[in-house]
């Protein structure tokens, strides 16, 4: 039986309970992270927790755990769930008040909840095993603070459902200027003429941890040029390769966009090179 953590207690996930007056339930007033671990080895732990803590500061949610305290709870939870290939979901809400009121309540203790779930084996740099994704595109209709990893995910859910209803893997989003932002649950990269490009960070896209790690690893390696720059949807459709990145996908190649093949419709050689380099270093973050 899966073991969860809730407000200082480890317990079976099926027994975890929160108040219906919890602001995470009533308002989506909370934040979350998902950290992958393979055989007990965490990927990008410090970067995830730093983003988590930054988000708490941004929304004025007060919680004083250090990175080491988060690590101890996460490590213990992984061990109690068998130390296999696990995703660790970390959730914090502002807590439960005695009434429903939009204003932040005083003297309320945040709700802290963690659980794990099984992950497929770690993605590998192997063309024979890699699966290309099919995606569609849509104008980004979400709110203007997508840089905060809030639990208020209805906009993302609706965009993801657009693709799901069409039988594809994801929905790539663009703004009113027809510029690429991100996907409903991933960051997006393109490749053109041997150069890897991704949109620069702003309030329209999440500063993804895999995005950060990939850029950092490739820049330190130095063998492939990478750029953060505005990318039009025409450039996306004309790209040699398109990739999605996330903690659960690592670097996922896209082979079809809006029913049309990306380039020749096959997984490209730049994906293989980037994935090989990324795989060598991802456990060092």
C-alpha positions in Angstrom: 0.0 0.0 0.0 1.3 3.4 -0.9 2.5 5.6 2.0 1.9 9.3 2.0 3.0 12.2 4.2 0.4 14.6 5.6 1.1 17.4 8.1 3.8 15.5 10.0 2.5 12.0 9.7 3.3 9.1 7.4 0.2 7.1 6.7 -1.5 5.0 4.0 -2.5 7.2 1.0 -6.1 5.9 1.3 -6.3 7.3 4.8 -5.1 10.8 4.1 -7.8 13.4 4.7 -8.0 17.2 4.6 -10.7 19.7 5.7 -13.2 20.8 3.0 -12.4 24.3 4.2 -8.8 23.9 3.1 -7.9 26.9 0.8 -6.2 24.5 -1.6 -9.6 22.9 -2.1 -11.7 26.0 -2.1 -9.4 28.4 -4.0 -6.6 26.4 -5.5 -4.5 28.5 -3.1 -1.3 26.4 -3.1 1.7 25.2 -4.9 3.2 21.9 -6.0 6.3 20.2 -7.4 6.8 16.8 -9.0 10.3 15.4 -8.5 11.4 12.2 -10.3 13.6 9.6 -8.6 15.1 6.5 -10.2 16.3 3.7 -7.8 16.2 6.2 -5.0 18.3 8.8 -6.9 16.5 12.2 -7.2 16.7 14.3 -10.3 17.0 18.1 -9.9 15.9 18.1 -6.2 17.6 21.4 -5.2 16.3 23.2 -8.2 12.7 22.0 -7.6 12.8 23.0 -3.9 14.3 26.4 -4.7 11.4 27.0 -7.2 8.9 25.8 -4.6 10.3 28.2 -2.0 10.4 31.1 -4.5 6.7 30.4 -5.3 5.8 30.5 -1.6 7.4 33.9 -1.3 5.6 35.1 -4.4 2.2 34.2 -3.1 3.0 35.1 0.5 2.6 31.6 1.8 4.7 31.3 5.0 6.4 27.9 5.6 9.9 27.7 7.2 11.3 24.3 6.2 14.8 24.3 4.9 15.9 22.4 1.8 17.4 19.8 4.0 14.1 19.3 5.9 12.3 18.8 2.5 15.0 16.3 1.5 14.6 14.3 4.7 10.9 13.9 4.2 11.2 13.1 0.5 13.9 10.6 1.1 12.0 8.9 3.9 8.9 8.7 1.7 10.8 7.2 -1.2 12.3 4.6 1.1 8.9 3.7 2.6 7.5 3.2 -0.9 10.2 0.8 -2.0 12.9 3.1 -3.5 12.0 2.2 -7.1 11.3 4.5 -10.0 9.0 7.0 -8.4 7.5 10.4 -8.9 7.3 12.4 -5.7 4.4 14.8 -5.6 4.8 17.7 -3.1 1.8 19.9 -2.4 1.4 22.9 0.0 -1.7 24.9 0.5 -2.3 27.9 2.7 -4.3 25.7 5.1 -7.8 25.4 6.4 -9.7 28.4 7.9 -13.0 28.3 9.8 -14.8 30.1 7.0 -14.6 30.8 3.3 -13.1 34.2 2.7 -11.0 35.4 -0.2 -8.5 37.3 2.0 -5.5 35.5 3.4 -6.4 34.2 6.9 -4.3 34.9 10.0 -2.8 32.1 12.2 -3.6 29.3 9.8 -1.1 26.4 9.4 -0.3 25.4 5.9 -1.3 21.9 4.7 1.7 19.9 3.6 1.0 16.7 1.6 3.4 14.4 -0.3 2.8 11.1 -2.1 4.6 8.9 -4.6 3.6 7.1 -7.7 5.3 4.7 -10.1 7.2 6.0 -13.1 8.1 4.1 -16.2 11.8 3.4 -16.5 14.0 6.4 -17.0 14.0 7.7 -20.6 17.2 6.7 -22.5 19.1 8.0 -25.4 18.1 5.1 -27.6 16.4 5.7 -31.0 15.1 2.1 -31.0 13.1 2.7 -27.8 12.2 6.4 -28.3 8.6 7.2 -29.2 7.7 10.4 -31.1 4.8 12.4 -29.8 1.9 13.9 -31.7 0.7 17.3 -30.6 -1.7 20.1 -31.6 -1.5 23.8 -31.1 -3.8 26.4 -29.5 -3.8 30.0 -28.4 -2.8 30.2 -24.8 -6.0 31.1 -22.8 -4.5 30.7 -19.3 -3.9 33.4 -16.6 -0.9 35.8 -16.7 1.2 34.2 -14.0 2.1 30.9 -15.5 5.6 31.2 -14.1 4.2 30.3 -10.6 3.7 26.5 -10.2 0.3 26.9 -8.6 -2.2 24.2 -8.0 -4.8 26.3 -9.9 -4.4 24.2 -13.1 -7.8 24.4 -14.7 -6.4 26.4 -17.7 -3.7 23.8 -18.2 -6.2 21.0 -17.8 -8.5 22.5 -20.5 -5.6 22.9 -22.9 -4.4 19.4 -22.2 -7.9 18.1 -22.8 -7.9 19.7 -26.2 -5.2 17.4 -27.3 -6.4 14.4 -25.4 -9.8 14.7 -27.1 -8.1 14.6 -30.5 -6.1 11.5 -29.6 -2.7 13.3 -29.4 -0.1 13.6 -26.6 0.0 17.4 -25.9 -1.2 20.9 -26.8 1.5 23.4 -27.7 0.5 27.0 -26.8 1.1 30.4 -28.4 0.2 34.0 -27.4 -1.8 36.6 -29.3 1.3 37.5 -31.3 1.5 33.9 -32.6 4.7 33.3 -30.5 5.4 30.0 -28.8 5.0 30.0 -25.0 5.0 26.4 -23.8 2.8 23.3 -23.8 0.0 22.5 -21.3 2.4 20.6 -19.0 5.8 20.9 -20.7 8.3 23.4 -22.0 9.0 23.4 -25.7 12.3 23.5 -27.7 12.9 23.6 -31.5 15.9 22.8 -33.6 16.8 24.6 -36.8 20.0 24.3 -38.8 21.8 22.7 -35.8 20.8 25.3 -33.3 18.5 24.5 -30.3 16.1 27.2 -29.4 13.5 27.8 -26.6 11.4 30.8 -25.6 12.9 33.0 -22.9 11.4 33.0 -19.4 8.6 35.4 -18.6 5.2 35.3 -16.8 3.7 33.3 -19.7 5.6 30.1 -19.1 6.9 28.0 -16.2 10.6 27.9 -15.5 10.7 24.2 -15.9 13.5 22.3 -14.0 14.2 20.0 -16.9 14.3 23.0 -19.2 16.9 24.7 -16.8 19.0 21.5 -16.5 19.0 20.9 -20.2 20.1 24.4 -21.0 22.8 24.4 -18.3 24.1 20.9 -19.3 24.3 21.8 -23.0 26.0 25.1 -22.4 28.6 23.5 -20.2 29.2 20.8 -22.8 29.6 23.4 -25.5 29.2 21.2 -28.5 25.7 22.4 -29.5 24.6 26.0 -29.8 21.5 26.9 -27.6 19.5 30.1 -27.7 16.7 31.5 -25.6 14.7 33.7 -28.0 11.2 34.5 -29.3 9.9 31.8 -31.6 7.0 32.3 -33.9 4.6 29.4 -34.7 5.7 29.6 -38.3 9.2 28.8 -37.0 7.9 25.9 -35.0 6.1 24.5 -38.1 9.3 24.9 -40.1 11.6 23.4 -37.5 13.9 20.5 -38.1 13.0 19.0 -34.7 10.5 19.9 -31.9 10.9 18.6 -28.3 8.9 18.7 -25.1 10.7 18.8 -21.7 9.3 17.9 -18.3 10.4 16.1 -15.2 8.4 13.0 -16.2 9.4 13.1 -20.0 13.0 14.3 -19.8 13.4 15.3 -23.5 10.5 14.0 -25.7 10.7 14.3 -29.5 7.6 15.5 -31.4 7.0 14.0 -34.8 3.6 15.5 -35.7 2.1 19.0 -35.2 -1.5 19.7 -36.1 -1.7 16.6 -38.2 1.4 17.4 -40.2 4.8 15.8 -39.8 7.6 17.7 -38.1 10.3 17.8 -40.9 10.4 14.2 -42.2 8.2 12.9 -39.4 11.1 10.9 -37.8 13.0 11.4 -34.5 15.9 13.7 -35.4 19.7 13.3 -34.8 19.9 16.4 -32.6 17.5 14.8 -30.1 19.7 11.8 -29.8 22.8 14.0 -29.2 21.1 16.2 -26.6 19.6 13.2 -24.9 22.9 11.5 -24.6 24.6 14.5 -23.1 21.6 15.2 -20.8 21.4 11.6 -19.5 25.1 11.6 -18.6 24.6 14.6 -16.2 21.0 14.7 -15.0 21.7 13.0 -11.6 24.2 15.6 -10.6 21.5 18.3 -10.1 
